[in-house]
Amino acid sequence: MDYNEQIKNRVKRIEGQLRGILKMMEENKDCKEVITQLSASRTGIDRTIGLIVSSNLIECVREADKNGENTEELVKEAVNLLVKSR
């Protein structure tokens, strides 16, 4: 799979959020602020996972369809990946 700049930028943004959270912890910031940022990071990760799985699924289904293969198993695998990520 080709990871485009949009996906890479999402991961970089999450990385920045996590570094910010560590800094907040080092500065003994209020736990509510830390939890809010952790939650935002988790949401970013979840959305990135969804984007990667859906993009990969589209590529795989197109390729399988072109080759006359059954795509049902590919869809099941993608759903399982999403379920495992939660």
PyMOL Python script that loads the backbone (N, CA, C, O; Angstrom):
from pymol import cmd

cmd.read_pdbstr("""\
ATOM      1  N   MET A   1       0.843  -1.181   0.000  1.00  0.00           N
ATOM      2  CA  MET A   1       0.000   0.000   0.000  1.00  0.00           C
ATOM      3  C   MET A   1       0.881   1.233   0.000  1.00  0.00           C
ATOM      4  O   MET A   1       1.932   1.271   0.640  1.00  0.00           O
ATOM      5  N   ASP A   2       0.436   2.227  -0.721  1.00  0.00           N
ATOM      6  CA  ASP A   2       1.145   3.497  -0.781  1.00  0.00           C
ATOM      7  C   ASP A   2       0.570   4.423   0.294  1.00  0.00           C
ATOM      8  O   ASP A   2      -0.608   4.778   0.253  1.00  0.00           O
ATOM      9  N   TYR A   3       1.407   4.805   1.248  1.00  0.00           N
ATOM     10  CA  TYR A   3       0.967   5.716   2.306  1.00  0.00           C
ATOM     11  C   TYR A   3       1.221   7.138   1.826  1.00  0.00           C
ATOM     12  O   TYR A   3       2.364   7.594   1.787  1.00  0.00           O
ATOM     13  N   ASN A   4       0.146   7.838   1.460  1.00  0.00           N
ATOM     14  CA  ASN A   4       0.293   9.172   0.902  1.00  0.00           C
ATOM     15  C   ASN A   4       0.640  10.204   1.979  1.00  0.00           C
ATOM     16  O   ASN A   4       0.657   9.900   3.172  1.00  0.00           O
ATOM     17  N   GLU A   5       0.908  11.398   1.538  1.00  0.00           N
ATOM     18  CA  GLU A   5       1.317  12.469   2.456  1.00  0.00           C
ATOM     19  C   GLU A   5       0.240  12.806   3.480  1.00  0.00           C
ATOM     20  O   GLU A   5       0.555  13.173   4.612  1.00  0.00           O
ATOM     21  N   GLN A   6      -1.021  12.684   3.094  1.00  0.00           N
ATOM     22  CA  GLN A   6      -2.120  12.969   4.018  1.00  0.00           C
ATOM     23  C   GLN A   6      -2.051  12.034   5.228  1.00  0.00           C
ATOM     24  O   GLN A   6      -2.200  12.466   6.371  1.00  0.00           O
ATOM     25  N   ILE A   7      -1.826  10.757   4.957  1.00  0.00           N
ATOM     26  CA  ILE A   7      -1.753   9.782   6.052  1.00  0.00           C
ATOM     27  C   ILE A   7      -0.513  10.040   6.901  1.00  0.00           C
ATOM     28  O   ILE A   7      -0.584  10.011   8.130  1.00  0.00           O
ATOM     29  N   LYS A   8       0.611  10.289   6.258  1.00  0.00           N
ATOM     30  CA  LYS A   8       1.848  10.562   6.990  1.00  0.00           C
ATOM     31  C   LYS A   8       1.709  11.813   7.852  1.00  0.00           C
ATOM     32  O   LYS A   8       2.193  11.847   8.983  1.00  0.00           O
ATOM     33  N   ASN A   9       1.052  12.836   7.322  1.00  0.00           N
ATOM     34  CA  ASN A   9       0.851  14.066   8.095  1.00  0.00           C
ATOM     35  C   ASN A   9      -0.049  13.827   9.305  1.00  0.00           C
ATOM     36  O   ASN A   9       0.158  14.431  10.358  1.00  0.00           O
ATOM     37  N   ARG A  10      -1.030  12.965   9.167  1.00  0.00           N
ATOM     38  CA  ARG A  10      -1.888  12.617  10.306  1.00  0.00           C
ATOM     39  C   ARG A  10      -1.054  11.993  11.423  1.00  0.00           C
ATOM     40  O   ARG A  10      -1.214  12.336  12.595  1.00  0.00           O
ATOM     41  N   VAL A  11      -0.163  11.073  11.047  1.00  0.00           N
ATOM     42  CA  VAL A  11       0.671  10.404  12.045  1.00  0.00           C
ATOM     43  C   VAL A  11       1.633  11.404  12.687  1.00  0.00           C
ATOM     44  O   VAL A  11       1.879  11.344  13.892  1.00  0.00           O
ATOM     45  N   LYS A  12       2.168  12.306  11.900  1.00  0.00           N
ATOM     46  CA  LYS A  12       3.058  13.340  12.440  1.00  0.00           C
ATOM     47  C   LYS A  12       2.316  14.238  13.426  1.00  0.00           C
ATOM     48  O   LYS A  12       2.871  14.637  14.450  1.00  0.00           O
ATOM     49  N   ARG A  13       1.061  14.555  13.115  1.00  0.00           N
ATOM     50  CA  ARG A  13       0.250  15.385  14.008  1.00  0.00           C
ATOM     51  C   ARG A  13       0.007  14.655  15.330  1.00  0.00           C
ATOM     52  O   ARG A  13       0.078  15.256  16.402  1.00  0.00           O
ATOM     53  N   ILE A  14      -0.277  13.361  15.242  1.00  0.00           N
ATOM     54  CA  ILE A  14      -0.479  12.550  16.450  1.00  0.00           C
ATOM     55  C   ILE A  14       0.803  12.496  17.259  1.00  0.00           C
ATOM     56  O   ILE A  14       0.777  12.594  18.485  1.00  0.00           O
ATOM     57  N   GLU A  15       1.918  12.341  16.575  1.00  0.00           N
ATOM     58  CA  GLU A  15       3.213  12.323  17.256  1.00  0.00           C
ATOM     59  C   GLU A  15       3.423  13.626  18.033  1.00  0.00           C
ATOM     60  O   GLU A  15       3.883  13.610  19.174  1.00  0.00           O
ATOM     61  N   GLY A  16       3.086  14.733  17.412  1.00  0.00           N
ATOM     62  CA  GLY A  16       3.196  16.029  18.083  1.00  0.00           C
ATOM     63  C   GLY A  16       2.282  16.122  19.292  1.00  0.00           C
ATOM     64  O   GLY A  16       2.666  16.660  20.331  1.00  0.00           O
ATOM     65  N   GLN A  17       1.070  15.596  19.154  1.00  0.00           N
ATOM     66  CA  GLN A  17       0.143  15.588  20.292  1.00  0.00           C
ATOM     67  C   GLN A  17       0.722  14.786  21.451  1.00  0.00           C
ATOM     68  O   GLN A  17       0.649  15.214  22.603  1.00  0.00           O
ATOM     69  N   LEU A  18       1.293  13.629  21.152  1.00  0.00           N
ATOM     70  CA  LEU A  18       1.848  12.782  22.202  1.00  0.00           C
ATOM     71  C   LEU A  18       3.040  13.448  22.888  1.00  0.00           C
ATOM     72  O   LEU A  18       3.197  13.344  24.105  1.00  0.00           O
ATOM     73  N   ARG A  19       3.865  14.121  22.120  1.00  0.00           N
ATOM     74  CA  ARG A  19       4.984  14.862  22.721  1.00  0.00           C
ATOM     75  C   ARG A  19       4.458  15.977  23.638  1.00  0.00           C
ATOM     76  O   ARG A  19       5.011  16.241  24.706  1.00  0.00           O
ATOM     77  N   GLY A  20       3.386  16.614  23.191  1.00  0.00           N
ATOM     78  CA  GLY A  20       2.761  17.648  24.007  1.00  0.00           C
ATOM     79  C   GLY A  20       2.193  17.093  25.301  1.00  0.00           C
ATOM     80  O   GLY A  20       2.266  17.740  26.346  1.00  0.00           O
ATOM     81  N   ILE A  21       1.633  15.908  25.232  1.00  0.00           N
ATOM     82  CA  ILE A  21       1.085  15.261  26.425  1.00  0.00           C
ATOM     83  C   ILE A  21       2.196  14.941  27.411  1.00  0.00           C
ATOM     84  O   ILE A  21       2.048  15.159  28.614  1.00  0.00           O
ATOM     85  N   LEU A  22       3.301  14.429  26.906  1.00  0.00           N
ATOM     86  CA  LEU A  22       4.443  14.151  27.787  1.00  0.00           C
ATOM     87  C   LEU A  22       4.925  15.423  28.482  1.00  0.00           C
ATOM     88  O   LEU A  22       5.250  15.415  29.669  1.00  0.00           O
ATOM     89  N   LYS A  23       4.963  16.505  27.726  1.00  0.00           N
ATOM     90  CA  LYS A  23       5.382  17.788  28.302  1.00  0.00           C
ATOM     91  C   LYS A  23       4.396  18.225  29.385  1.00  0.00           C
ATOM     92  O   LYS A  23       4.797  18.714  30.441  1.00  0.00           O
ATOM     93  N   MET A  24       3.109  18.045  29.111  1.00  0.00           N
ATOM     94  CA  MET A  24       2.095  18.394  30.103  1.00  0.00           C
ATOM     95  C   MET A  24       2.285  17.587  31.381  1.00  0.00           C
ATOM     96  O   MET A  24       2.148  18.116  32.485  1.00  0.00           O
ATOM     97  N   MET A  25       2.600  16.312  31.227  1.00  0.00           N
ATOM     98  CA  MET A  25       2.818  15.451  32.390  1.00  0.00           C
ATOM     99  C   MET A  25       4.049  15.895  33.169  1.00  0.00           C
ATOM    100  O   MET A  25       4.045  15.918  34.400  1.00  0.00           O
ATOM    101  N   GLU A  26       5.103  16.246  32.435  1.00  0.00           N
ATOM    102  CA  GLU A  26       6.331  16.712  33.087  1.00  0.00           C
ATOM    103  C   GLU A  26       6.088  18.015  33.850  1.00  0.00           C
ATOM    104  O   GLU A  26       6.739  18.283  34.860  1.00  0.00           O
ATOM    105  N   GLU A  27       5.150  18.815  33.360  1.00  0.00           N
ATOM    106  CA  GLU A  27       4.817  20.088  34.006  1.00  0.00           C
ATOM    107  C   GLU A  27       3.707  19.928  35.043  1.00  0.00           C
ATOM    108  O   GLU A  27       3.220  20.912  35.600  1.00  0.00           O
ATOM    109  N   ASN A  28       3.309  18.676  35.297  1.00  0.00           N
ATOM    110  CA  ASN A  28       2.264  18.363  36.269  1.00  0.00           C
ATOM    111  C   ASN A  28       0.953  19.107  36.007  1.00  0.00           C
ATOM    112  O   ASN A  28       0.330  19.639  36.926  1.00  0.00           O
ATOM    113  N   LYS A  29       0.556  19.134  34.753  1.00  0.00           N
ATOM    114  CA  LYS A  29      -0.712  19.782  34.396  1.00  0.00           C
ATOM    115  C   LYS A  29      -1.874  18.986  34.962  1.00  0.00           C
ATOM    116  O   LYS A  29      -1.732  17.817  35.323  1.00  0.00           O
ATOM    117  N   ASP A  30      -3.008  19.630  35.032  1.00  0.00           N
ATOM    118  CA  ASP A  30      -4.232  19.014  35.549  1.00  0.00           C
ATOM    119  C   ASP A  30      -4.581  17.762  34.747  1.00  0.00           C
ATOM    120  O   ASP A  30      -4.460  17.743  33.522  1.00  0.00           O
ATOM    121  N   CYS A  31      -5.017  16.720  35.453  1.00  0.00           N
ATOM    122  CA  CYS A  31      -5.303  15.442  34.788  1.00  0.00           C
ATOM    123  C   CYS A  31      -6.404  15.580  33.742  1.00  0.00           C
ATOM    124  O   CYS A  31      -6.386  14.859  32.744  1.00  0.00           O
ATOM    125  N   LYS A  32      -7.359  16.480  33.939  1.00  0.00           N
ATOM    126  CA  LYS A  32      -8.431  16.661  32.958  1.00  0.00           C
ATOM    127  C   LYS A  32      -7.863  17.120  31.617  1.00  0.00           C
ATOM    128  O   LYS A  32      -8.300  16.664  30.561  1.00  0.00           O
ATOM    129  N   GLU A  33      -6.890  18.023  31.667  1.00  0.00           N
ATOM    130  CA  GLU A  33      -6.255  18.502  30.440  1.00  0.00           C
ATOM    131  C   GLU A  33      -5.493  17.376  29.747  1.00  0.00           C
ATOM    132  O   GLU A  33      -5.545  17.239  28.525  1.00  0.00           O
ATOM    133  N   VAL A  34      -4.783  16.569  30.543  1.00  0.00           N
ATOM    134  CA  VAL A  34      -4.016  15.453  29.985  1.00  0.00           C
ATOM    135  C   VAL A  34      -4.960  14.434  29.343  1.00  0.00           C
ATOM    136  O   VAL A  34      -4.712  13.972  28.230  1.00  0.00           O
ATOM    137  N   ILE A  35      -6.030  14.088  30.037  1.00  0.00           N
ATOM    138  CA  ILE A  35      -6.997  13.120  29.511  1.00  0.00           C
ATOM    139  C   ILE A  35      -7.643  13.638  28.237  1.00  0.00           C
ATOM    140  O   ILE A  35      -7.855  12.874  27.295  1.00  0.00           O
ATOM    141  N   THR A  36      -7.958  14.918  28.196  1.00  0.00           N
ATOM    142  CA  THR A  36      -8.546  15.516  26.996  1.00  0.00           C
ATOM    143  C   THR A  36      -7.609  15.347  25.804  1.00  0.00           C
ATOM    144  O   THR A  36      -8.043  14.991  24.708  1.00  0.00           O
ATOM    145  N   GLN A  37      -6.331  15.603  26.026  1.00  0.00           N
ATOM    146  CA  GLN A  37      -5.358  15.463  24.942  1.00  0.00           C
ATOM    147  C   GLN A  37      -5.132  14.005  24.562  1.00  0.00           C
ATOM    148  O   GLN A  37      -4.972  13.691  23.383  1.00  0.00           O
ATOM    149  N   LEU A  38      -5.116  13.112  25.548  1.00  0.00           N
ATOM    150  CA  LEU A  38      -4.987  11.684  25.246  1.00  0.00           C
ATOM    151  C   LEU A  38      -6.180  11.203  24.419  1.00  0.00           C
ATOM    152  O   LEU A  38      -6.025  10.420  23.482  1.00  0.00           O
ATOM    153  N   SER A  39      -7.350  11.674  24.774  1.00  0.00           N
ATOM    154  CA  SER A  39      -8.556  11.303  24.035  1.00  0.00           C
ATOM    155  C   SER A  39      -8.484  11.806  22.594  1.00  0.00           C
ATOM    156  O   SER A  39      -8.857  11.092  21.663  1.00  0.00           O
ATOM    157  N   ALA A  40      -8.009  13.023  22.417  1.00  0.00           N
ATOM    158  CA  ALA A  40      -7.865  13.577  21.070  1.00  0.00           C
ATOM    159  C   ALA A  40      -6.860  12.761  20.258  1.00  0.00           C
ATOM    160  O   ALA A  40      -7.058  12.527  19.066  1.00  0.00           O
ATOM    161  N   SER A  41      -5.792  12.338  20.906  1.00  0.00           N
ATOM    162  CA  SER A  41      -4.791  11.514  20.219  1.00  0.00           C
ATOM    163  C   SER A  41      -5.382  10.170  19.805  1.00  0.00           C
ATOM    164  O   SER A  41      -5.157   9.697  18.691  1.00  0.00           O
ATOM    165  N   ARG A  42      -6.135   9.567  20.710  1.00  0.00           N
ATOM    166  CA  ARG A  42      -6.763   8.285  20.402  1.00  0.00           C
ATOM    167  C   ARG A  42      -7.728   8.431  19.226  1.00  0.00           C
ATOM    168  O   ARG A  42      -7.771   7.575  18.342  1.00  0.00           O
ATOM    169  N   THR A  43      -8.494   9.507  19.221  1.00  0.00           N
ATOM    170  CA  THR A  43      -9.422   9.751  18.116  1.00  0.00           C
ATOM    171  C   THR A  43      -8.652   9.885  16.804  1.00  0.00           C
ATOM    172  O   THR A  43      -9.060   9.346  15.775  1.00  0.00           O
ATOM    173  N   GLY A  44      -7.543  10.603  16.851  1.00  0.00           N
ATOM    174  CA  GLY A  44      -6.713  10.746  15.658  1.00  0.00           C
ATOM    175  C   GLY A  44      -6.175   9.419  15.171  1.00  0.00           C
ATOM    176  O   GLY A  44      -6.147   9.159  13.968  1.00  0.00           O
ATOM    177  N   ILE A  45      -5.748   8.580  16.097  1.00  0.00           N
ATOM    178  CA  ILE A  45      -5.250   7.246  15.737  1.00  0.00           C
ATOM    179  C   ILE A  45      -6.373   6.409  15.140  1.00  0.00           C
ATOM    180  O   ILE A  45      -6.180   5.755  14.116  1.00  0.00           O
ATOM    181  N   ASP A  46      -7.541   6.423  15.771  1.00  0.00           N
ATOM    182  CA  ASP A  46      -8.683   5.642  15.271  1.00  0.00           C
ATOM    183  C   ASP A  46      -9.064   6.066  13.853  1.00  0.00           C
ATOM    184  O   ASP A  46      -9.336   5.221  13.000  1.00  0.00           O
ATOM    185  N   ARG A  47      -9.081   7.357  13.609  1.00  0.00           N
ATOM    186  CA  ARG A  47      -9.445   7.844  12.276  1.00  0.00           C
ATOM    187  C   ARG A  47      -8.382   7.471  11.244  1.00  0.00           C
ATOM    188  O   ARG A  47      -8.701   7.158  10.097  1.00  0.00           O
ATOM    189  N   THR A  48      -7.125   7.507  11.660  1.00  0.00           N
ATOM    190  CA  THR A  48      -6.045   7.125  10.750  1.00  0.00           C
ATOM    191  C   THR A  48      -6.124   5.644  10.415  1.00  0.00           C
ATOM    192  O   THR A  48      -5.922   5.253   9.265  1.00  0.00           O
ATOM    193  N   ILE A  49      -6.417   4.822  11.411  1.00  0.00           N
ATOM    194  CA  ILE A  49      -6.594   3.386  11.163  1.00  0.00           C
ATOM    195  C   ILE A  49      -7.727   3.175  10.163  1.00  0.00           C
ATOM    196  O   ILE A  49      -7.581   2.408   9.211  1.00  0.00           O
ATOM    197  N   GLY A  50      -8.833   3.839  10.371  1.00  0.00           N
ATOM    198  CA  GLY A  50      -9.970   3.705   9.459  1.00  0.00           C
ATOM    199  C   GLY A  50      -9.621   4.118   8.043  1.00  0.00           C
ATOM    200  O   GLY A  50     -10.023   3.462   7.082  1.00  0.00           O
ATOM    201  N   LEU A  51      -8.876   5.200   7.913  1.00  0.00           N
ATOM    202  CA  LEU A  51      -8.471   5.686   6.592  1.00  0.00           C
ATOM    203  C   LEU A  51      -7.557   4.678   5.900  1.00  0.00           C
ATOM    204  O   LEU A  51      -7.717   4.403   4.711  1.00  0.00           O
ATOM    205  N   ILE A  52      -6.604   4.133   6.644  1.00  0.00           N
ATOM    206  CA  ILE A  52      -5.676   3.159   6.060  1.00  0.00           C
ATOM    207  C   ILE A  52      -6.411   1.888   5.655  1.00  0.00           C
ATOM    208  O   ILE A  52      -6.201   1.370   4.558  1.00  0.00           O
ATOM    209  N   VAL A  53      -7.268   1.385   6.533  1.00  0.00           N
ATOM    210  CA  VAL A  53      -8.008   0.155   6.213  1.00  0.00           C
ATOM    211  C   VAL A  53      -8.917   0.375   5.010  1.00  0.00           C
ATOM    212  O   VAL A  53      -8.969  -0.469   4.116  1.00  0.00           O
ATOM    213  N   SER A  54      -9.629   1.490   4.974  1.00  0.00           N
ATOM    214  CA  SER A  54     -10.557   1.720   3.863  1.00  0.00           C
ATOM    215  C   SER A  54      -9.812   1.923   2.549  1.00  0.00           C
ATOM    216  O   SER A  54     -10.239   1.419   1.510  1.00  0.00           O
ATOM    217  N   SER A  55      -8.707   2.654   2.585  1.00  0.00           N
ATOM    218  CA  SER A  55      -7.924   2.858   1.360  1.00  0.00           C
ATOM    219  C   SER A  55      -7.367   1.538   0.849  1.00  0.00           C
ATOM    220  O   SER A  55      -7.410   1.250  -0.347  1.00  0.00           O
ATOM    221  N   ASN A  56      -6.848   0.748   1.765  1.00  0.00           N
ATOM    222  CA  ASN A  56      -6.294  -0.547   1.376  1.00  0.00           C
ATOM    223  C   ASN A  56      -7.384  -1.466   0.843  1.00  0.00           C
ATOM    224  O   ASN A  56      -7.169  -2.194  -0.126  1.00  0.00           O
ATOM    225  N   LEU A  57      -8.555  -1.434   1.477  1.00  0.00           N
ATOM    226  CA  LEU A  57      -9.666  -2.268   1.036  1.00  0.00           C
ATOM    227  C   LEU A  57     -10.076  -1.894  -0.386  1.00  0.00           C
ATOM    228  O   LEU A  57     -10.313  -2.772  -1.216  1.00  0.00           O
ATOM    229  N   ILE A  58     -10.158  -0.621  -0.663  1.00  0.00           N
ATOM    230  CA  ILE A  58     -10.534  -0.175  -2.010  1.00  0.00           C
ATOM    231  C   ILE A  58      -9.545  -0.712  -3.040  1.00  0.00           C
ATOM    232  O   ILE A  58      -9.942  -1.237  -4.081  1.00  0.00           O
ATOM    233  N   GLU A  59      -8.250  -0.575  -2.740  1.00  0.00           N
ATOM    234  CA  GLU A  59      -7.225  -1.076  -3.664  1.00  0.00           C
ATOM    235  C   GLU A  59      -7.350  -2.579  -3.862  1.00  0.00           C
ATOM    236  O   GLU A  59      -7.311  -3.065  -4.992  1.00  0.00           O
ATOM    237  N   CYS A  60      -7.502  -3.317  -2.762  1.00  0.00           N
ATOM    238  CA  CYS A  60      -7.575  -4.782  -2.833  1.00  0.00           C
ATOM    239  C   CYS A  60      -8.817  -5.260  -3.580  1.00  0.00           C
ATOM    240  O   CYS A  60      -8.745  -6.200  -4.372  1.00  0.00           O
ATOM    241  N   VAL A  61      -9.953  -4.615  -3.330  1.00  0.00           N
ATOM    242  CA  VAL A  61     -11.194  -5.006  -3.991  1.00  0.00           C
ATOM    243  C   VAL A  61     -11.109  -4.727  -5.489  1.00  0.00           C
ATOM    244  O   VAL A  61     -11.543  -5.547  -6.298  1.00  0.00           O
ATOM    245  N   ARG A  62     -10.559  -3.587  -5.859  1.00  0.00           N
ATOM    246  CA  ARG A  62     -10.403  -3.285  -7.292  1.00  0.00           C
ATOM    247  C   ARG A  62      -9.519  -4.320  -7.978  1.00  0.00           C
ATOM    248  O   ARG A  62      -9.832  -4.788  -9.073  1.00  0.00           O
ATOM    249  N   GLU A  63      -8.420  -4.670  -7.331  1.00  0.00           N
ATOM    250  CA  GLU A  63      -7.494  -5.649  -7.902  1.00  0.00           C
ATOM    251  C   GLU A  63      -8.154  -7.028  -8.000  1.00  0.00           C
ATOM    252  O   GLU A  63      -8.040  -7.701  -9.025  1.00  0.00           O
ATOM    253  N   ALA A  64      -8.837  -7.443  -6.942  1.00  0.00           N
ATOM    254  CA  ALA A  64      -9.503  -8.745  -6.946  1.00  0.00           C
ATOM    255  C   ALA A  64     -10.610  -8.785  -7.989  1.00  0.00           C
ATOM    256  O   ALA A  64     -10.776  -9.779  -8.696  1.00  0.00           O
ATOM    257  N   ASP A  65     -11.365  -7.694  -8.077  1.00  0.00           N
ATOM    258  CA  ASP A  65     -12.450  -7.628  -9.047  1.00  0.00           C
ATOM    259  C   ASP A  65     -11.903  -7.711 -10.471  1.00  0.00           C
ATOM    260  O   ASP A  65     -12.486  -8.369 -11.333  1.00  0.00           O
ATOM    261  N   LYS A  66     -10.792  -7.045 -10.703  1.00  0.00           N
ATOM    262  CA  LYS A  66     -10.156  -7.067 -12.022  1.00  0.00           C
ATOM    263  C   LYS A  66      -9.713  -8.487 -12.388  1.00  0.00           C
ATOM    264  O   LYS A  66      -9.748  -8.881 -13.554  1.00  0.00           O
ATOM    265  N   ASN A  67      -9.298  -9.244 -11.370  1.00  0.00           N
ATOM    266  CA  ASN A  67      -8.834 -10.614 -11.596  1.00  0.00           C
ATOM    267  C   ASN A  67      -9.959 -11.639 -11.492  1.00  0.00           C
ATOM    268  O   ASN A  67      -9.714 -12.842 -11.593  1.00  0.00           O
ATOM    269  N   GLY A  68     -11.189 -11.170 -11.290  1.00  0.00           N
ATOM    270  CA  GLY A  68     -12.331 -12.062 -11.205  1.00  0.00           C
ATOM    271  C   GLY A  68     -12.398 -12.854  -9.912  1.00  0.00           C
ATOM    272  O   GLY A  68     -13.037 -13.905  -9.861  1.00  0.00           O
ATOM    273  N   GLU A  69     -11.745 -12.364  -8.867  1.00  0.00           N
ATOM    274  CA  GLU A  69     -11.713 -13.060  -7.582  1.00  0.00           C
ATOM    275  C   GLU A  69     -12.863 -12.602  -6.699  1.00  0.00           C
ATOM    276  O   GLU A  69     -13.434 -11.531  -6.907  1.00  0.00           O
ATOM    277  N   ASN A  70     -13.196 -13.426  -5.709  1.00  0.00           N
ATOM    278  CA  ASN A  70     -14.246 -13.112  -4.744  1.00  0.00           C
ATOM    279  C   ASN A  70     -13.710 -12.063  -3.756  1.00  0.00           C
ATOM    280  O   ASN A  70     -12.619 -12.227  -3.208  1.00  0.00           O
ATOM    281  N   THR A  71     -14.459 -11.013  -3.536  1.00  0.00           N
ATOM    282  CA  THR A  71     -14.014  -9.926  -2.656  1.00  0.00           C
ATOM    283  C   THR A  71     -14.577 -10.031  -1.247  1.00  0.00           C
ATOM    284  O   THR A  71     -14.208  -9.243  -0.376  1.00  0.00           O
ATOM    285  N   GLU A  72     -15.456 -10.982  -1.010  1.00  0.00           N
ATOM    286  CA  GLU A  72     -16.107 -11.105   0.291  1.00  0.00           C
ATOM    287  C   GLU A  72     -15.095 -11.307   1.420  1.00  0.00           C
ATOM    288  O   GLU A  72     -15.226 -10.709   2.488  1.00  0.00           O
ATOM    289  N   GLU A  73     -14.098 -12.140   1.186  1.00  0.00           N
ATOM    290  CA  GLU A  73     -13.085 -12.414   2.209  1.00  0.00           C
ATOM    291  C   GLU A  73     -12.265 -11.155   2.524  1.00  0.00           C
ATOM    292  O   GLU A  73     -11.884 -10.933   3.673  1.00  0.00           O
ATOM    293  N   LEU A  74     -12.001 -10.347   1.519  1.00  0.00           N
ATOM    294  CA  LEU A  74     -11.262  -9.094   1.730  1.00  0.00           C
ATOM    295  C   LEU A  74     -12.033  -8.151   2.643  1.00  0.00           C
ATOM    296  O   LEU A  74     -11.453  -7.510   3.519  1.00  0.00           O
ATOM    297  N   VAL A  75     -13.329  -8.071   2.436  1.00  0.00           N
ATOM    298  CA  VAL A  75     -14.173  -7.199   3.259  1.00  0.00           C
ATOM    299  C   VAL A  75     -14.197  -7.704   4.697  1.00  0.00           C
ATOM    300  O   VAL A  75     -14.108  -6.915   5.638  1.00  0.00           O
ATOM    301  N   LYS A  76     -14.319  -9.021   4.866  1.00  0.00           N
ATOM    302  CA  LYS A  76     -14.309  -9.590   6.219  1.00  0.00           C
ATOM    303  C   LYS A  76     -12.996  -9.288   6.928  1.00  0.00           C
ATOM    304  O   LYS A  76     -12.986  -8.941   8.109  1.00  0.00           O
ATOM    305  N   GLU A  77     -11.896  -9.422   6.208  1.00  0.00           N
ATOM    306  CA  GLU A  77     -10.586  -9.149   6.791  1.00  0.00           C
ATOM    307  C   GLU A  77     -10.465  -7.682   7.218  1.00  0.00           C
ATOM    308  O   GLU A  77      -9.916  -7.386   8.279  1.00  0.00           O
ATOM    309  N   ALA A  78     -10.972  -6.777   6.397  1.00  0.00           N
ATOM    310  CA  ALA A  78     -10.932  -5.355   6.721  1.00  0.00           C
ATOM    311  C   ALA A  78     -11.762  -5.054   7.967  1.00  0.00           C
ATOM    312  O   ALA A  78     -11.341  -4.288   8.834  1.00  0.00           O
ATOM    313  N   VAL A  79     -12.930  -5.655   8.047  1.00  0.00           N
ATOM    314  CA  VAL A  79     -13.788  -5.451   9.223  1.00  0.00           C
ATOM    315  C   VAL A  79     -13.087  -5.990  10.471  1.00  0.00           C
ATOM    316  O   VAL A  79     -13.124  -5.351  11.523  1.00  0.00           O
ATOM    317  N   ASN A  80     -12.455  -7.150  10.366  1.00  0.00           N
ATOM    318  CA  ASN A  80     -11.725  -7.710  11.503  1.00  0.00           C
ATOM    319  C   ASN A  80     -10.582  -6.796  11.945  1.00  0.00           C
ATOM    320  O   ASN A  80     -10.342  -6.647  13.144  1.00  0.00           O
ATOM    321  N   LEU A  81      -9.884  -6.190  11.007  1.00  0.00           N
ATOM    322  CA  LEU A  81      -8.826  -5.245  11.351  1.00  0.00           C
ATOM    323  C   LEU A  81      -9.373  -4.063  12.151  1.00  0.00           C
ATOM    324  O   LEU A  81      -8.766  -3.626  13.129  1.00  0.00           O
ATOM    325  N   LEU A  82     -10.512  -3.562  11.728  1.00  0.00           N
ATOM    326  CA  LEU A  82     -11.130  -2.439  12.434  1.00  0.00           C
ATOM    327  C   LEU A  82     -11.579  -2.845  13.825  1.00  0.00           C
ATOM    328  O   LEU A  82     -11.401  -2.096  14.786  1.00  0.00           O
ATOM    329  N   VAL A  83     -12.160  -4.030  13.933  1.00  0.00           N
ATOM    330  CA  VAL A  83     -12.620  -4.508  15.242  1.00  0.00           C
ATOM    331  C   VAL A  83     -11.442  -4.705  16.193  1.00  0.00           C
ATOM    332  O   VAL A  83     -11.518  -4.327  17.362  1.00  0.00           O
ATOM    333  N   LYS A  84     -10.363  -5.289  15.703  1.00  0.00           N
ATOM    334  CA  LYS A  84      -9.179  -5.514  16.541  1.00  0.00           C
ATOM    335  C   LYS A  84      -8.553  -4.206  16.998  1.00  0.00           C
ATOM    336  O   LYS A  84      -7.953  -4.142  18.070  1.00  0.00           O
ATOM    337  N   SER A  85      -8.691  -3.169  16.192  1.00  0.00           N
ATOM    338  CA  SER A  85      -8.057  -1.890  16.549  1.00  0.00           C
ATOM    339  C   SER A  85      -8.797  -1.163  17.671  1.00  0.00           C
ATOM    340  O   SER A  85      -8.274  -0.202  18.235  1.00  0.00           O
ATOM    341  N   ARG A  86      -9.982  -1.604  17.991  1.00  0.00           N
ATOM    342  CA  ARG A  86     -10.775  -0.954  19.056  1.00  0.00           C
ATOM    343  C   ARG A  86     -10.479  -1.582  20.338  1.00  0.00           C
ATOM    344  O   ARG A  86     -11.036  -1.188  21.362  1.00  0.00           O
TER     345      ARG A  86
END
""", "prot")
cmd.dss("prot")
cmd.show_as("cartoon", "prot")
cmd.util.cbc("prot")
cmd.orient("prot")
